[in-house]
Amino acid sequence: MSHQPYISILIPLYDELRSIPEMHSQVTDACVRLGRSYEVLWIDDGSRDGSAHALDDLAARDPRTRVVHFRRNFGKSSALAAGFERVRGQIVITMDADLQDDPAMIDDFVKRIEAGADLVSGWKKRRHDPIDKTLPSRLFNAVVSRLSGVRLHDFNCGFKAYRADCVRELAVYGGFHRFLPVLAHHKGFRVEELIVKHRARKHGKSKYGVKRMFDGFMDLLTVLLVTRYRTRPLHFFGIPGMVLGGLGVLILIYLSFLWMFGYAIGERPLLTLGVLLTIVAMQFIGVGLLGELLVRTTIRSQEVFSIRDEREAPAATRAAIYAQPSPQLGPSAPPMSGRELPVSAAEEISEDARTVTVAGKPNQPSPPSPAVRR
């Protein structure tokens, strides 16, 4: 590990030719002032403006620079995923290549990570963007913060810092780059926020339009499903199903009473609404049940828990303890019918051996169970 960099600067970009030289110079100056070993990993997301050649020139001149070229534009999430697989530093800093993030703040991010944070997300408190970008962004951030339970002000900020252990456990695809703090928080990592200096764009134009808002909210539903409801999809689909079904049943009960008192209900639109709500509710609950079946057969332990640390005795100590070979376990006995089942092992244990430890405290010996008579 001594030959690995301490900090990895990960910069995804798409058609940012004019920003590359200045961005590289500022990042290098900031890392040199920090006095820590570093690498700069550029992910070229299928640029067509000559950025690829500029990055190759940087890699040829600077041994701390690495470059990955995509065959075509796959999106920011894919670029981050490729970078997370390749970074070698203990601290990973992600930045946008448009010069709106100030590399001088790398030092602040590193200090927050060294102080104990697992993920530090930037907050562009004062933005130098037009109102048609800032207002939708504020709405989006408010909704994500409320629904996810992660109280951040700016989920879209690309200026973030991570511990290496954190990025190893983050699955980034689709539009999940917006929700990395949510995914990290769900796994139990410590997420913090840092106000960053936001600068006006000097070259080129933004690659994101109005469509990003729609994509973001669709991705938010996906994130909620794979985090809060990954192991209980019936809750995700069942809650709206129960609400719609309850309304449908109430409508049908009301119409049933009217019919009992002689009122005609066959041509009432309310009847159609009640039946429709009930059918939709059954579909929601049915999808939730199918999701539960899929979860039971496909869930992996990495999706249920996240291990921060493990402790065990040194290898030499364990080798001494287990130096003597263990007895060889014999083959299992052939199966028996239900009527021939023997007394269980638990019922054959002697009374002296019935002390069980629960949460570190021994329980009182349990009375012996009566033998099973056949």
ROLUM-896237 format. One record per residue (C-alpha): x, y, z; residue number from 1; chain. Coordinates in steps of 0.2 Angstrom, whole numbers, plus 2048, in hexadecimal, padded with zeros to 3 digits. Example, Ala and Ser with C-alpha at 12.3 -4.5 7.8 and 13.67 -1.06 7.14 Angstrom:
   px   py   pz  num  cadena
  83E  7EA  827    1       A
  844  7FB  824    2       A
! end
This chain:
   px   py   pz  num  cadena
  800  800  800    1       A
  80F  80C  802    2       A
  810  80D  7EF    3       A
  7FE  813  7ED    4       A
  7F9  825  7ED    5       A
  7F0  82C  7FD    6       A
  7E3  836  7F3    7       A
  7DB  832  7E2    8       A
  7D3  841  7D9    9       A
  7C5  83A  7CD   10       A
  7BF  845  7BF   11       A
  7B2  83F  7B3   12       A
  7B0  84A  7A4   13       A
  7A7  84C  793   14       A
  7AD  859  786   15       A
  7B7  864  791   16       A
  7C6  867  787   17       A
  7C9  879  78B   18       A
  7C7  876  79E   19       A
  7D3  867  79F   20       A
  7E4  871  7A0   21       A
  7DE  87D  7AD   22       A
  7D5  870  7B7   23       A
  7E5  865  7B7   24       A
  7F0  873  7BD   25       A
  7E4  878  7CB   26       A
  7E2  866  7D1   27       A
  7F5  863  7D1   28       A
  7F9  873  7DA   29       A
  7EC  86F  7E8   30       A
  7F3  85D  7EA   31       A
  805  863  7EB   32       A
  800  870  7F8   33       A
  7F8  862  802   34       A
  808  859  803   35       A
  800  847  800   36       A
  803  83B  7F2   37       A
  7F5  83B  7E5   38       A
  7EF  836  7D4   39       A
  7E3  83E  7C8   40       A
  7D8  832  7BF   41       A
  7CE  839  7B0   42       A
  7BF  830  7A9   43       A
  7BC  835  797   44       A
  7AA  832  795   45       A
  7AB  830  782   46       A
  7B0  842  77E   47       A
  7B0  848  76C   48       A
  7B8  859  76D   49       A
  7CA  854  76E   50       A
  7CA  851  781   51       A
  7D1  840  77F   52       A
  7E1  846  777   53       A
  7E4  853  784   54       A
  7E2  846  792   55       A
  7EE  83B  78A   56       A
  7FB  849  789   57       A
  7F8  84C  79B   58       A
  7FB  839  79F   59       A
  80B  839  795   60       A
  812  848  79E   61       A
  80C  845  7B0   62       A
  80F  834  7B8   63       A
  801  837  7C5   64       A
  7F4  839  7B7   65       A
  7EA  82A  7B1   66       A
  7DD  82B  7A4   67       A
  7CE  81F  79F   68       A
  7C5  821  78E   69       A
  7B3  81B  78B   70       A
  7AE  816  77A   71       A
  79F  821  77B   72       A
  796  82C  787   73       A
  78F  821  795   74       A
  78B  82E  7A2   75       A
  792  834  7B2   76       A
  78C  825  7BC   77       A
  796  819  7B1   78       A
  7A5  825  7B1   79       A
  7A5  825  7C4   80       A
  7A3  812  7C5   81       A
  7B2  810  7BA   82       A
  7BC  81C  7C4   83       A
  7B7  814  7D5   84       A
  7BD  803  7CF   85       A
  7CE  80A  7CA   86       A
  7D3  817  7D8   87       A
  7E1  812  7E3   88       A
  7E1  81F  7F0   89       A
  7DA  81E  802   90       A
  7D0  82E  7FF   91       A
  7C7  831  7EF   92       A
  7C2  842  7E9   93       A
  7B5  844  7DB   94       A
  7B4  855  7D1   95       A
  7AC  85B  7C1   96       A
  7B8  861  7B3   97       A
  7AF  871  7AF   98       A
  7B9  87C  7BC   99       A
  7AA  880  7C6  100       A
  7B1  875  7D4  101       A
  7C0  87E  7DD  102       A
  7CE  871  7DF  103       A
  7D5  87C  7ED  104       A
  7C8  874  7F9  105       A
  7CF  863  7F7  106       A
  7D9  866  807  107       A
  7C8  869  810  108       A
  7C0  859  80A  109       A
  7D0  84F  80F  110       A
  7CF  856  820  111       A
  7BD  851  822  112       A
  7C0  840  81D  113       A
  7CF  83E  828  114       A
  7C5  845  837  115       A
  7B9  836  835  116       A
  7AD  838  827  117       A
  7AA  82B  81A  118       A
  7A2  836  80C  119       A
  7A3  849  80C  120       A
  797  851  7FF  121       A
  799  862  7F9  122       A
  78C  870  7FA  123       A
  78B  87E  7ED  124       A
  783  88A  7F9  125       A
  786  898  7ED  126       A
  784  893  7DB  127       A
  789  89C  7CC  128       A
  77C  894  7C1  129       A
  76C  89A  7B8  130       A
  75C  89A  7C2  131       A
  755  88C  7B6  132       A
  762  881  7BD  133       A
  762  886  7D0  134       A
  74F  886  7D3  135       A
  74D  874  7CC  136       A
  75C  86E  7D6  137       A
  756  875  7E6  138       A
  745  86C  7E4  139       A
  74E  85C  7DF  140       A
  75A  85D  7EE  141       A
  74B  861  7FA  142       A
  741  852  7F4  143       A
  750  846  7F5  144       A
  755  84C  806  145       A
  743  84A  80D  146       A
  740  839  805  147       A
  752  831  808  148       A
  754  837  81A  149       A
  766  83E  815  150       A
  766  850  81A  151       A
  771  858  80C  152       A
  76E  868  803  153       A
  776  863  7F3  154       A
  776  851  7EC  155       A
  77B  856  7DA  156       A
  78C  85E  7DF  157       A
  79A  854  7D7  158       A
  7A7  85A  7E3  159       A
  7A7  84C  7F0  160       A
  7B4  842  7FB  161       A
  7B3  830  7FF  162       A
  7BD  823  809  163       A
  7C3  815  7FE  164       A
  7B9  808  808  165       A
  7A9  812  804  166       A
  7AB  813  7F1  167       A
  7AF  800  7F1  168       A
  79D  7FD  7F7  169       A
  794  80A  7EC  170       A
  78B  803  7DC  171       A
  78A  811  7D0  172       A
  780  80F  7C0  173       A
  771  818  7B7  174       A
  770  829  7C0  175       A
  775  823  7D1  176       A
  784  830  7D1  177       A
  777  83C  7D9  178       A
  773  831  7E7  179       A
  784  82B  7ED  180       A
  782  833  7FE  181       A
  771  82A  800  182       A
  779  819  7FB  183       A
  787  81C  807  184       A
  77C  821  815  185       A
  771  812  813  186       A
  780  806  815  187       A
  785  80F  825  188       A
  793  81B  81F  189       A
  795  82C  827  190       A
  78F  839  81B  191       A
  794  84B  81E  192       A
  792  85C  814  193       A
  79E  869  810  194       A
  79A  87A  808  195       A
  7A5  87D  7F9  196       A
  7A9  88B  7EE  197       A
  7A0  88B  7DE  198       A
  7A7  894  7CF  199       A
  79F  899  7BE  200       A
  7A2  88F  7AF  201       A
  7B0  895  7A5  202       A
  7AF  88A  795  203       A
  7A2  880  78C  204       A
  790  87D  792  205       A
  787  872  79E  206       A
  783  860  798  207       A
  773  85F  7A2  208       A
  762  865  79D  209       A
  750  865  7A4  210       A
  74F  852  7A1  211       A
  75B  850  7AF  212       A
  74D  854  7BC  213       A
  742  846  7B5  214       A
  750  83A  7B5  215       A
  755  83F  7C7  216       A
  744  83C  7CE  217       A
  743  82B  7C5  218       A
  754  826  7CC  219       A
  74E  82C  7DD  220       A
  740  81F  7DD  221       A
  74D  812  7D8  222       A
  759  817  7E6  223       A
  74B  816  7F3  224       A
  746  805  7ED  225       A
  758  7FE  7ED  226       A
  75C  806  7FE  227       A
  74E  808  80A  228       A
  743  7FA  802  229       A
  750  7EF  7FA  230       A
  74D  7E1  806  231       A
  73A  7E5  808  232       A
  733  7EA  7F7  233       A
  721  7E5  7FC  234       A
  722  7F5  808  235       A
  727  800  7F9  236       A
  719  7FA  7EE  237       A
  70D  7F4  7FC  238       A
  70B  806  804  239       A
  703  80E  7F4  240       A
  6FA  7FE  7F1  241       A
  6F2  7FE  802  242       A
  6ED  810  800  243       A
  6E5  80E  7EF  244       A
  6DD  7FE  7F4  245       A
  6D6  806  803  246       A
  6CE  814  7F9  247       A
  6C7  808  7ED  248       A
  6BF  7FD  7FA  249       A
  6B8  80C  803  250       A
  6B0  811  7F2  251       A
  6A9  800  7EF  252       A
  6A2  7FE  800  253       A
  699  80F  7FE  254       A
  692  80A  7EE  255       A
  68D  7F9  7F5  256       A
  682  802  802  257       A
  67A  80D  7F5  258       A
  676  7FE  7EB  259       A
  66E  7F5  7FA  260       A
  663  804  7FC  261       A
  65D  803  7EA  262       A
  668  810  7E2  263       A
  66F  80C  7D0  264       A
  682  80C  7D0  265       A
  686  803  7C0  266       A
  689  813  7B6  267       A
  692  81D  7C4  268       A
  6A4  822  7C0  269       A
  6A8  81F  7D2  270       A
  6A5  80C  7CF  271       A
  6B2  80C  7C2  272       A
  6BE  816  7CD  273       A
  6BC  80A  7DB  274       A
  6BF  7FB  7D1  275       A
  6CE  803  7C8  276       A
  6D6  808  7D9  277       A
  6D3  7F6  7E0  278       A
  6DB  7EE  7D0  279       A
  6EA  7FA  7D1  280       A
  6EC  7F6  7E3  281       A
  6ED  7E4  7E0  282       A
  6FA  7E6  7D2  283       A
  705  7F1  7DE  284       A
  704  7E3  7EB  285       A
  707  7D6  7DF  286       A
  717  7DE  7D8  287       A
  71D  7E0  7EA  288       A
  71A  7CE  7EE  289       A
  724  7C9  7DE  290       A
  731  7D5  7E4  291       A
  732  7CC  7F4  292       A
  734  7BB  7EB  293       A
  742  7C2  7E1  294       A
  74B  7CA  7F0  295       A
  74A  7B9  7F9  296       A
  753  7B0  7EB  297       A
  75F  7BE  7E5  298       A
  764  7C8  7F4  299       A
  777  7C8  7F8  300       A
  77E  7CB  809  301       A
  787  7DB  803  302       A
  776  7E3  800  303       A
  770  7DF  812  304       A
  77F  7E5  81C  305       A
  78F  7EE  81B  306       A
  79E  7E9  826  307       A
  7A9  7F7  82C  308       A
  7B6  7ED  835  309       A
  7BA  7DB  83A  310       A
  7C6  7D5  848  311       A
  7CE  7C5  84C  312       A
  7DD  7BE  854  313       A
  7EE  7BF  84A  314       A
  7F1  7B1  83E  315       A
  7FF  7AA  849  316       A
  7F4  7A8  858  317       A
  7E6  7A0  84E  318       A
  7F3  794  846  319       A
  7F8  78F  858  320       A
  7E6  78C  85E  321       A
  7E1  781  84F  322       A
  7F2  778  84E  323       A
  7EA  768  852  324       A
  7E0  760  844  325       A
  7CD  75F  846  326       A
  7C5  74E  846  327       A
  7BE  749  835  328       A
  7AB  74B  834  329       A
  7A3  73B  82E  330       A
  796  739  821  331       A
  784  73E  824  332       A
  777  730  828  333       A
  769  72C  81B  334       A
  759  735  81D  335       A
  74B  72E  827  336       A
  738  730  826  337       A
  72F  73C  831  338       A
  729  72E  83D  339       A
  73A  727  840  340       A
  742  738  845  341       A
  74D  736  854  342       A
  74D  740  864  343       A
  755  751  85F  344       A
  766  755  865  345       A
  760  764  86F  346       A
  755  757  879  347       A
  763  74C  87D  348       A
  76F  759  884  349       A
  772  756  897  350       A
  76B  763  8A3  351       A
  77C  769  8A8  352       A
  780  76F  896  353       A
  770  779  894  354       A
  777  78A  899  355       A
  776  796  88A  356       A
  77E  7A7  888  357       A
  773  7B5  882  358       A
  77B  7C7  87F  359       A
  78A  7C2  88A  360       A
  780  7BC  899  361       A
  77D  7AA  89D  362       A
  76B  7A4  89F  363       A
  765  799  8AD  364       A
  765  786  8A8  365       A
  756  781  89F  366       A
  74C  772  8A5  367       A
  74E  763  89A  368       A
  741  760  88D  369       A
  737  750  88E  370       A
  73D  742  882  371       A
  733  740  873  372       A
  72A  72F  873  373       A
  727  725  864  374       A
! end
